[in-house]
Amino acid sequence: MIEFQYFDGCPNAQATLENLNELIEEGLIDRGLLTITELSDLAAAERVHFQGSPTILVDGVDIYTGKRPTTMNYTCRIFDFDGLKTGVIGKEFIRKRIRDLGLTE
């Protein structure tokens, strides 16, 4: 299962979701495996150990950290991909992590 988590107003959530949807359209993963969850308040974020917007979980594992979240962060995320700071999770990074986590053949 893939869960895309975000909050309304995060400027990077839509671009990351578009990258994820492109991989679905390419057939990497089944659309039925995707759940989109909007975290609209701190209480909801705390319940699911939200890591910030955007977050992609594969079977409960954050694809960026490779770990199951145990804390909560209700902010826009900034990622470091080979020294490049960005708030968008790139399509190739998503592809690699989904394969690494065994969600595809």
N, C-alpha and C positions, 0 to 999 in steps of 0.2 A: 504494500500500500504506500502511496505517495501522498503526503499532505503538504499543501502550500499554505503557509500562514502569513498573514499581513495585517496591517491596520490601515484604515482609510486615511489618506493624507500623506502616506509614505511615497515620495517621488520615484522610488525605484521598484516598487512592487509590480507595477504593470509591465515594465520591460522584462523583469525576471519571469513573470507569468507567461509572457509572450514567448520567451526562450523555451520554457517548459512545454508550452502548447505546440511549438514547432517540432519538438522531439516526439510528441504524441502523434502529430500529423505524419512524421517520417516513419512511424511504426515502431519506434524504439520501445515504447510502452503502451499498454492498453489504456484508453481514456477512462475505462471503468475503474482503474486503480487510483485515479486522482480524486482527492477531496480538497476543496478550497475552503479555508476557515478564516473568517474575519474576526480578529480579536478587538472588540470595541471598547473594552474597559480593563482596568488593572485587575479586577477580580477574575475575569475570564483568563487573562494572561497568566496570572499566578497559578490557576488550576492546571494549566497545561505546560507550565515551565517555558513559556514563550521566550524565544531568544532574541526577538526583535524582527523588524520588518525589512526585507522579506526573509522568510525561513522556509526551507524545503526539508521535510523529514521523509526518510525512506524506512518503513517499518519502525518508526520511532527514533531513528538515528539522524541527527543533523548532518546533512551532506557536507557542510563546510568544516565542522569540527571533527566529524567522524565519531561523535559520542552522543549518548542519550542525554538530553538536557536535564539538569537537576536544579538549576537556578532560573531566575526570571529577569528579563531585560525588556522594557517597553519603550524602545527607541528605534530609530532607523538604523539599520546595520551598515557598517563599513567593512568591506572585505579586502584582504591583501592577496592578490594573485600575482606572484612573482614580482613583488615590489610595486605593482600598480594598485593604488587604492581606488575602490569603486563601491557603489552601493548596489550594483546589479550583478547577479550571479549569471555568468556567461553560459551559453549553450554547450560549448565543448566541455566545460567543467561539470555541468549537470550530467552530460552524457557519460563522462568517465566515472563519476561517482556512482551513478545508477548501476553501471556495469560492475564496478568494484564491489558494490554492496549486494550483487547477485540478483538484481531484479530483472535482468534480461539474460538471454542465452548467449 
